[in-house]
Structures are given as structure tokens and as C-alpha cells.
Amino acid sequence: MIQIRRLLMVCLVLVSAGYVIGCSDNESNQDSLPLLQSNDLRLQSISTSLSSPVFMTAPANDTGRLFIVEQGGLIRIFNVTTSSLLATPFLNISSLLLKGGERGLLGMAFDPQYAANRQFYVFYTNLAGNIVIARYLRNLTDPNLADSAGTPLLTVAHPNFSNHNGGMLTFGPDGCLYAGVGDGGGEGDPNNNGQTIGTRLGKILRIHPGTGGPCNNTNPFFVFGGDAQHVWNLGLRNPWRFSFDRVTGDLYIGDVGEGAREEINVSPAPNAGRALNYGWRLMEGTLCFNPSSNCDSGNLTRPVLDYPHFGGACSVTGGYVYRGSAAPALSGTYFYADFCAGFVRSFRYQNGQVTEQKEWPLLSPSGSSVTSFGEDAAGELYVTTQGGGLFKLVPN
């Protein structure tokens, strides 16, 4: 009963704030990680007039615009040249959404050939609470406007709980569309979706962007048929944000923990996570969860880094490997954050090891929390905040 009350308290705080990541239910661990402090980067304010921004991205080679996803159903454009947020949304699908808590418009991705084919993709929860991945087109004559009608490609049933929807959508180096889907919600993955190959919940899915089917019939569980055909990897609780290193193709996944540990998984290219089992609900980070002991038979892929719920930490926000030019010494550095504790940290992953762990005090937004990282066309990094802000990481 005490644990349930803790879960409800944390959930109520996050839901009332309109935040979209998962909730916790256990007491905090009291261990901490030794980290170097760095003030080499700071936040540059881009806009503070957004409404519940949860993601930012840009089409390939488009250095003049930033596209910001608002949870309520709008995609906004920030014009870099004029330093202005355009009044008219690029897309408004608010009427299609079930919103609030962890639901709403949660992600978007531009087709690598967007300049030619005008195609982009969105990830949202529909009026029934199910997850929809849909394709839209940029307007033929107005580059700052999308056509209002989209084409649903894939619907993932999410029948029992409102939380753990995931929300990340991105293209991989192979040209396939990847989507991160949470375990379906509730406490402790009650239906064991994370470990059930025959459901799309608790997985990263690999989707053909043209058909919505499994990408090129080379997905690892294609032969199982049914929902398993889309599964790229499994054993995830709520992979709110993941990314591919644009240089190496390595896959970095920030997976939100239950009540003790937050984790980051790194899976090197060229397979980049193919058929891997990241452990949930058997494990939470590096700890056994269900069962409470003897949980790993050796077939699970453990995180390269996990951290405890210490100092208020409760929900990891996965980010990107920096590949911009403004801070060349940081090339190859992966950035991530914790929504509750407010910190931004980084590490390098080299020769199968995590190195150069750092914390960045000047990147912790004052009075708000990081909901997501973003990457522009040039590889520079940004954060969106719960309070309506978009900030760029710049040299100090």
C-alpha cells in the first residue's frame, strides 16, 4: 500500500504538470555516481512561448527552420533566420488526439528524402487511447504548411492504461522508420508485454515507411507472423527517447525505469539493437525486478549505464550523440537528462565502455524540466522544457 501511494503521488505530480514520461513506485536508492563537472556549455534561449513542447527536429539540409512538437497536437516552426516562431502551425491534429498525462502528439520524423517527396511521420495517441503512426505531406506550394489529411500506417492497441506510450519516431541509417513503444502501462508491466514477442508493446518497432508493414521483411521476428513482424528488439519499459548516432549508426536508448534505476542502452551498428532483449520486466537496469533474484540467464543485454533514484532522479530523457561543429571537442559525446532531478549529463561510449562521464550544471534549465532533446540539420543539440522553452546547447 505504501508503494502504491508513492506511485500515485509521483504520477499525480507528472500528470498535473502535463508531462509524458513514466512514473515511479519505489523508494530512492542512496548511491550516487562520481561525475566531473563542466561549464563549457550553456543554454541559449530560442523560444519561451511554446505550449508543452516534447520534441524538436529539422529536415535534412534545412538549416533555416526548427520544427517543434507540442503535446496538444500542433507542430510549430521556428524561423532561424528571423528568430521568430511562426504564428500558423505547420500541422494541427489536435482533434484526433486523446491528450493529457502521457498521451497526445508525442513525436515526428522527416523522411530522409523529404525535400523531394514532402513526406513526414507523426506518433500520437488517438481518441481511443491507441498509438497511431501516420504519414503526412508538406503542402505542395507552401513549405511552412502541411496538408491536413494524413495516412495512418500502423496502429498499436494500448487498451488498459494511459501511461507508457513511448513516443519516439526516427529513421535509421537503413532508411527504415523506427518507433519506440512503451510496455502498455500500469505498475510492473502486469501483462509482461516487454518479454512477449507477439505484442508490439515494450519494443522498438522497425517499419516500412511506404507501407506500414515490417521493413523489407528482414525484421528478426518476421517468421513469427502477426504483431511480431514489426519487432526490432524487446524488453523495454518506456523508451521515451532513442537516437542513432548520425556518424556511426550506433543506437542509444534511454529507457525509463520503474522505481529504482534509470538506464541507457547502446547497441553498435550495423545491427544496432537487432533482436536484443534489454531485460524489462525481468530486470530494471542492472537489478533483478521480476523475479527478484536469478533473473538473467545470460540472454539479456544489460545497459551500458544506469543510475539510481537518488537526489530526486526518477525519469531518464534520452538524447543524442553530439556531431555539430560549434563545440568540436565534444564530438562523439552522448547527452541525456533526468526529468525530475533536472540534471543534464554526458558520456562517451568507446571500445564497449562508458568513459568521460560529466554533469553540466549550466545545461539544467532553471525552474523547469527537460522533456526532450532535439537535433537540427547541422547536428547541433537543443532541449525542450516542460515550461514551454526551446534552448540550444552552445559553447560558454
C-alpha positions as CSV (number, residue, x, y, z in Angstrom):
1,M,0.0,0.0,0.0
2,I,2.9,2.4,0.8
3,Q,4.4,1.7,-2.6
4,I,1.1,2.3,-4.3
5,R,0.7,5.6,-2.6
6,R,4.2,6.6,-3.7
7,L,3.3,5.7,-7.3
8,L,0.1,7.7,-7.2
9,M,1.9,10.7,-5.7
10,V,4.6,10.8,-8.4
11,C,2.0,10.1,-11.2
12,L,-0.2,12.9,-10.0
13,V,2.7,15.4,-10.0
14,L,3.7,14.4,-13.5
15,V,0.1,14.2,-14.9
16,S,-0.9,17.6,-13.4
17,A,2.2,19.1,-15.0
18,G,1.2,17.6,-18.4
19,Y,4.3,15.6,-18.6
20,V,4.5,12.5,-20.8
21,I,7.1,10.1,-19.3
22,G,6.6,7.2,-16.9
23,C,6.1,7.2,-13.2
24,S,7.9,5.6,-10.2
25,D,6.8,3.4,-7.3
26,N,9.7,2.5,-5.1
27,E,12.0,4.3,-2.6
28,S,15.1,6.0,-3.9
29,N,18.4,4.3,-3.8
30,Q,21.0,6.2,-1.8
31,D,24.1,5.6,-4.0
32,S,25.4,8.2,-6.5
33,L,27.8,8.4,-9.4
34,P,31.1,10.3,-9.3
35,L,30.9,12.8,-12.1
36,L,33.1,15.6,-13.4
37,Q,31.5,19.0,-13.6
38,S,31.8,21.1,-16.7
39,N,30.8,24.6,-17.6
40,D,31.9,24.5,-21.2
41,L,28.4,24.7,-22.5
42,R,25.4,26.8,-21.6
43,L,21.8,27.2,-22.7
44,Q,20.8,29.8,-25.3
45,S,17.1,30.6,-25.3
46,I,15.4,30.1,-28.7
47,S,11.8,30.4,-27.6
48,T,9.9,30.5,-24.4
49,S,6.4,30.8,-25.8
50,L,5.7,27.2,-26.7
51,S,2.9,25.0,-25.2
52,S,4.1,21.7,-23.7
53,P,6.9,21.1,-26.3
54,V,8.0,17.4,-26.3
55,F,10.3,17.2,-29.3
56,M,12.3,19.2,-31.9
57,T,13.8,18.2,-35.2
58,A,14.5,19.5,-38.7
59,P,14.6,18.1,-42.2
60,A,17.9,17.1,-43.7
61,N,19.9,20.1,-45.0
62,D,17.3,22.6,-43.8
63,T,19.3,24.9,-41.6
64,G,16.8,27.7,-41.6
65,R,13.9,26.1,-39.6
66,L,13.3,24.1,-36.5
67,F,10.1,22.1,-36.1
68,I,8.7,21.7,-32.6
69,V,6.2,19.2,-31.5
70,E,3.6,20.3,-28.9
71,Q,1.9,17.6,-27.0
72,G,-1.5,19.2,-27.5
73,G,-1.4,18.4,-31.3
74,L,0.5,21.2,-33.0
75,I,3.8,21.2,-34.9
76,R,5.3,24.7,-34.8
77,I,8.1,26.2,-36.9
78,F,10.8,28.5,-35.6
79,N,12.4,30.5,-38.3
80,V,16.2,30.6,-37.5
81,T,16.9,33.5,-39.9
82,T,14.3,35.9,-38.4
83,S,14.5,34.4,-34.9
84,S,10.7,34.1,-34.8
85,L,8.1,31.5,-34.0
86,L,5.6,31.4,-36.9
87,A,2.1,32.1,-35.8
88,T,0.5,29.5,-38.1
89,P,1.2,25.9,-37.1
90,F,2.9,23.6,-39.7
91,L,0.3,20.9,-38.7
92,N,-2.7,20.8,-36.3
93,I,-4.1,17.4,-35.5
94,S,-5.4,18.3,-32.0
95,S,-8.9,17.0,-32.9
96,L,-7.5,13.5,-33.5
97,L,-5.9,13.1,-30.1
98,L,-6.6,11.9,-26.6
99,K,-4.4,14.3,-24.6
100,G,-3.1,14.8,-21.1
101,G,-0.7,12.9,-18.9
102,E,1.5,10.8,-21.2
103,R,-0.9,11.0,-24.2
104,G,-1.0,13.4,-27.1
105,L,1.2,14.2,-30.1
106,L,4.5,12.6,-28.9
107,G,6.9,12.5,-31.8
108,M,7.7,13.2,-35.5
109,A,10.3,12.3,-38.1
110,F,11.1,13.7,-41.5
111,D,11.7,11.3,-44.4
112,P,15.3,11.4,-45.5
113,Q,14.0,12.4,-49.0
114,Y,11.7,15.0,-47.6
115,A,12.9,17.8,-49.9
116,A,11.8,15.7,-52.8
117,N,8.8,13.6,-51.6
118,R,7.4,16.0,-48.9
119,Q,6.7,13.1,-46.5
120,F,7.0,13.2,-42.8
121,Y,5.6,11.0,-40.0
122,V,3.9,11.6,-36.6
123,F,3.3,9.5,-33.5
124,Y,0.2,10.2,-31.4
125,T,-2.5,8.6,-29.2
126,N,-5.9,8.6,-30.9
127,L,-9.3,9.2,-29.3
128,A,-9.4,5.6,-28.2
129,G,-6.1,5.8,-26.5
130,N,-4.3,3.7,-29.1
131,I,-1.0,4.6,-30.6
132,V,-1.0,5.7,-34.3
133,I,1.9,6.3,-36.6
134,A,0.8,8.2,-39.6
135,R,2.3,9.8,-42.8
136,Y,1.6,13.4,-43.8
137,L,2.7,15.5,-46.7
138,R,4.1,19.0,-46.8
139,N,1.8,21.4,-48.8
140,L,2.8,21.5,-52.5
141,T,3.0,25.3,-52.6
142,D,3.6,26.5,-49.0
143,P,6.8,25.0,-47.4
144,N,5.6,26.2,-44.0
145,L,2.3,24.3,-44.1
146,A,1.4,20.6,-44.1
147,D,-1.6,19.1,-45.8
148,S,-4.3,18.5,-43.2
149,A,-5.1,14.9,-44.1
150,G,-2.7,12.1,-43.2
151,T,-2.4,8.4,-43.9
152,P,-2.3,6.1,-40.8
153,L,0.3,3.4,-41.3
154,L,0.3,1.5,-38.1
155,T,-2.0,1.4,-35.0
156,V,-0.8,-0.2,-31.8
157,A,-3.6,-1.2,-29.3
158,H,-3.0,0.3,-25.9
159,P,-6.1,-0.9,-24.1
160,N,-5.6,-0.9,-20.3
161,F,-3.6,2.1,-19.1
162,S,-2.9,5.7,-20.1
163,N,0.8,5.7,-19.4
164,H,3.9,4.2,-21.1
165,N,3.1,5.0,-24.7
166,G,6.7,5.7,-25.7
167,G,6.7,8.4,-28.4
168,M,10.0,8.4,-30.4
169,L,10.0,8.2,-34.1
170,T,13.1,8.3,-36.3
171,F,14.7,7.0,-39.4
172,G,17.6,4.6,-39.1
173,P,20.7,4.5,-41.3
174,D,19.0,1.7,-43.3
175,G,16.1,4.0,-44.4
176,C,13.6,2.2,-42.2
177,L,11.3,4.0,-39.7
178,Y,11.8,3.1,-36.1
179,A,9.2,3.7,-33.3
180,G,9.6,3.3,-29.6
181,V,6.5,1.9,-27.8
182,G,6.1,1.6,-24.1
183,D,5.0,-1.6,-22.3
184,G,1.4,-0.6,-22.1
185,G,1.5,1.0,-18.6
186,G,0.5,0.0,-15.1
187,E,2.8,-1.0,-12.4
188,G,5.5,-3.6,-13.1
189,D,4.3,-4.4,-16.6
190,P,1.4,-6.6,-15.3
191,N,0.8,-8.3,-18.7
192,N,4.5,-9.0,-19.2
193,N,4.4,-7.2,-22.6
194,G,8.1,-6.3,-22.5
195,Q,9.0,-10.0,-22.7
196,T,6.2,-11.1,-25.1
197,I,7.4,-11.1,-28.7
198,G,3.9,-11.4,-30.0
199,T,2.9,-7.9,-28.9
200,R,4.2,-4.5,-30.1
201,L,4.2,-3.1,-26.6
202,G,7.6,-2.7,-24.8
203,K,9.5,-2.7,-28.0
204,I,11.3,-0.7,-30.7
205,L,9.5,-1.4,-34.0
206,R,11.0,-1.3,-37.4
207,I,8.5,-0.1,-40.0
208,H,8.5,0.3,-43.8
209,P,7.7,4.0,-44.3
210,G,5.8,3.3,-47.5
211,T,3.5,0.5,-46.5
212,G,3.5,0.5,-42.7
213,G,4.5,-3.2,-42.8
214,P,7.7,-4.7,-41.4
215,C,10.7,-3.1,-43.2
216,N,12.0,-5.2,-46.1
217,N,10.9,-8.4,-44.4
218,T,14.3,-8.5,-42.6
219,N,13.0,-7.9,-39.1
220,P,14.3,-10.5,-36.7
221,F,10.9,-12.0,-35.7
222,F,9.2,-11.7,-39.1
223,V,8.7,-15.5,-39.3
224,F,6.5,-15.4,-36.2
225,G,3.9,-13.5,-38.1
226,G,1.3,-11.1,-36.6
227,D,2.5,-8.2,-34.5
228,A,5.9,-9.8,-34.0
229,Q,6.8,-9.0,-37.6
230,H,7.4,-5.3,-36.7
231,V,9.5,-6.0,-33.6
232,W,13.2,-5.0,-33.8
233,N,14.1,-5.5,-30.2
234,L,12.3,-6.1,-26.9
235,G,12.4,-5.8,-23.1
236,L,11.8,-2.1,-22.8
237,R,9.6,-0.3,-20.3
238,N,9.2,3.1,-21.8
239,P,11.8,4.1,-24.4
240,W,10.6,7.7,-24.4
241,R,13.6,8.9,-26.5
242,F,16.2,7.0,-28.5
243,S,18.5,8.0,-31.3
244,F,21.0,6.8,-33.9
245,D,24.5,8.4,-34.0
246,R,24.5,10.1,-37.3
247,V,28.1,9.2,-37.9
248,T,28.4,5.7,-36.6
249,G,24.8,4.4,-36.8
250,D,25.0,3.2,-33.2
251,L,21.7,3.1,-31.3
252,Y,21.3,4.8,-28.0
253,I,18.1,4.2,-25.9
254,G,17.0,6.0,-22.8
255,D,14.6,3.6,-21.1
256,V,12.5,5.0,-18.2
257,G,12.7,2.8,-15.1
258,E,10.1,1.6,-12.6
259,G,11.2,2.8,-9.1
260,A,14.9,2.2,-8.6
261,R,17.0,2.6,-11.7
262,E,17.1,4.6,-15.0
263,E,19.0,3.1,-17.9
264,I,20.8,3.8,-21.2
265,N,21.5,1.1,-23.7
266,V,24.0,1.4,-26.5
267,S,23.9,-1.1,-29.4
268,P,26.6,-0.7,-32.0
269,A,26.0,-0.7,-35.8
270,P,25.5,-2.4,-38.2
271,N,22.9,-4.5,-36.3
272,A,22.1,-1.6,-33.9
273,G,19.9,-3.5,-31.5
274,R,18.6,-6.2,-33.8
275,A,16.8,-9.0,-31.8
276,L,18.2,-7.8,-28.5
277,N,16.3,-8.3,-25.2
278,Y,17.0,-5.4,-22.9
279,G,15.6,-7.1,-19.9
280,W,12.4,-5.5,-18.7
281,R,10.4,-6.8,-16.7
282,L,13.0,-9.4,-15.7
283,M,15.4,-6.6,-14.9
284,E,15.2,-2.9,-14.1
285,G,18.6,-1.5,-15.1
286,T,21.2,-3.8,-13.6
287,L,18.9,-5.1,-10.9
288,C,16.6,-8.0,-10.9
289,F,13.0,-7.0,-10.8
290,N,10.6,-9.9,-11.5
291,P,11.8,-12.4,-10.3
292,S,13.7,-10.5,-7.6
293,S,16.8,-12.8,-8.0
294,N,18.3,-15.1,-10.6
295,C,16.7,-13.1,-13.3
296,D,19.3,-13.1,-16.0
297,S,20.1,-16.4,-17.8
298,G,22.8,-14.7,-19.9
299,N,20.5,-13.9,-22.8
300,L,19.7,-10.3,-21.7
301,T,21.5,-7.2,-22.9
302,R,22.3,-5.1,-19.9
303,P,22.5,-1.3,-20.0
304,V,25.9,0.4,-20.5
305,L,24.9,2.9,-17.8
306,D,22.2,3.0,-15.2
307,Y,21.7,5.4,-12.3
308,P,19.7,5.2,-9.1
309,H,16.7,7.3,-7.9
310,F,18.9,9.5,-5.8
311,G,18.6,13.2,-5.4
312,G,15.1,13.3,-6.9
313,A,16.0,11.4,-10.1
314,C,13.1,9.4,-11.5
315,S,12.8,9.5,-15.3
316,V,15.6,9.5,-17.9
317,T,15.3,11.6,-21.0
318,G,17.5,10.1,-23.7
319,G,19.3,12.4,-26.0
320,Y,21.8,12.4,-28.9
321,V,25.5,12.0,-29.7
322,Y,26.8,15.4,-30.4
323,R,28.0,15.8,-34.1
324,G,27.8,19.6,-34.5
325,S,30.6,22.0,-35.3
326,A,30.2,24.6,-32.6
327,A,31.9,22.5,-30.0
328,P,34.2,20.1,-32.0
329,A,35.9,18.8,-28.8
330,L,32.6,17.3,-27.8
331,S,32.1,15.3,-31.0
332,G,31.1,11.7,-30.1
333,T,29.7,12.8,-26.7
334,Y,26.2,11.5,-25.8
335,F,23.9,13.8,-23.8
336,Y,21.0,12.8,-21.6
337,A,18.9,14.2,-18.8
338,D,16.6,13.3,-15.9
339,F,13.2,15.0,-15.9
340,C,12.7,15.0,-12.1
341,A,16.2,15.7,-10.9
342,G,16.8,18.3,-13.6
343,F,20.4,17.4,-14.4
344,V,22.0,17.1,-17.8
345,R,24.8,14.6,-18.1
346,S,27.0,13.1,-20.8
347,F,29.4,10.3,-21.6
348,R,31.4,8.8,-24.4
349,Y,31.0,5.2,-25.5
350,Q,34.3,3.9,-26.7
351,N,35.5,0.3,-27.2
352,G,32.5,-1.1,-25.5
353,Q,33.0,1.1,-22.4
354,V,31.4,4.2,-20.9
355,T,34.0,6.9,-20.4
356,E,34.3,10.6,-19.6
357,Q,31.1,10.9,-17.5
358,K,30.2,14.5,-16.9
359,E,27.5,16.7,-15.4
360,W,26.6,20.1,-17.0
361,P,25.2,22.5,-14.4
362,L,24.7,25.3,-16.9
363,L,22.5,23.0,-19.1
364,S,20.0,22.4,-16.3
365,P,17.0,24.7,-17.1
366,S,16.1,26.9,-14.2
367,G,12.6,26.3,-12.9
368,S,11.7,23.7,-15.5
369,S,12.5,20.2,-16.7
370,V,13.9,18.7,-19.8
371,T,11.1,16.9,-21.8
372,S,13.3,16.1,-24.8
373,F,16.5,16.7,-26.7
374,G,16.5,17.8,-30.3
375,E,19.0,17.8,-33.2
376,D,19.0,20.3,-36.0
377,A,20.2,19.7,-39.6
378,A,23.7,20.6,-38.7
379,G,24.0,18.3,-35.7
380,E,23.7,21.0,-33.0
381,L,21.7,20.0,-30.0
382,Y,18.7,21.5,-28.2
383,V,16.4,20.8,-25.3
384,T,12.7,21.4,-24.9
385,T,11.3,22.1,-21.4
386,Q,8.1,21.5,-19.6
387,G,7.6,25.2,-19.1
388,G,7.4,25.9,-22.8
389,G,11.0,26.6,-23.7
390,L,13.3,25.6,-26.5
391,F,17.0,26.1,-25.8
392,K,20.2,25.5,-27.8
393,L,23.4,24.0,-26.3
394,V,26.2,26.5,-27.1
395,P,29.8,27.0,-26.0
396,N,30.1,29.0,-22.9
